[in-house]
C-alpha cells in the first residue's frame, strides 16, 4: 500500500534498465509467482473432501 507522503525508493538496477528489460523482468517475476502459487493451490485442492475434474 502506498500513501501520498511515502518516498518511493527504486533500486539502481531497475533505474538503469530499458523498457524492454523491465518488461522481461516483470514477466520473469510473474512466472515465478504463478509457479509458486500452483503448488499451494494444488495442495489445498488435494485436501478438499470433493474432487474436481476439469474437462477441456
C-alpha contacts under 8 A as a table, 3 or more apart, distances in Angstrom:
res1	aa1	res2	aa2	distance
2	X	6	X	6.43
3	X	6	X	5.44
10	X	14	X	6.77
10	X	15	X	6.78
11	X	14	X	5.66
11	X	15	X	6.60
12	X	15	X	4.97
12	X	16	X	6.31
13	X	16	X	5.44
13	X	17	X	6.61
14	X	17	X	5.23
14	X	22	X	7.22
17	X	20	X	7.94
17	X	21	X	5.67
17	X	22	X	6.13
18	X	21	X	5.17
18	X	22	X	6.23
19	X	22	X	5.11
19	X	23	X	6.20
20	X	23	X	5.03
20	X	24	X	6.26
21	X	24	X	5.10
21	X	25	X	6.18
22	X	25	X	4.99
22	X	26	X	6.12
23	X	26	X	5.09
23	X	27	X	6.24
24	X	27	X	5.10
24	X	28	X	6.11
25	X	28	X	5.02
25	X	29	X	6.16
26	X	29	X	5.18
26	X	30	X	6.02
27	X	30	X	5.02
27	X	31	X	6.03
28	X	31	X	5.19
28	X	32	X	6.26
29	X	32	X	5.16
29	X	33	X	6.14
30	X	33	X	5.15
30	X	34	X	6.00
31	X	34	X	5.01
31	X	35	X	6.09
32	X	35	X	5.13
32	X	36	X	6.20
33	X	36	X	5.11
33	X	37	X	6.26
34	X	37	X	5.26
34	X	38	X	6.38
35	X	38	X	5.24
35	X	39	X	7.09
36	X	39	X	5.83
36	X	40	X	6.96
37	X	40	X	5.15
37	X	41	X	6.01
38	X	41	X	5.23
38	X	42	X	5.94
39	X	42	X	5.12
39	X	43	X	6.15
40	X	43	X	5.18
40	X	44	X	6.27
41	X	44	X	5.09
41	X	45	X	6.13
42	X	45	X	5.15
42	X	46	X	6.13
43	X	46	X	5.16
43	X	47	X	6.44
44	X	47	X	5.28
44	X	48	X	6.73
45	X	48	X	5.33
45	X	51	X	7.74
46	X	51	X	7.59
48	X	51	X	7.04
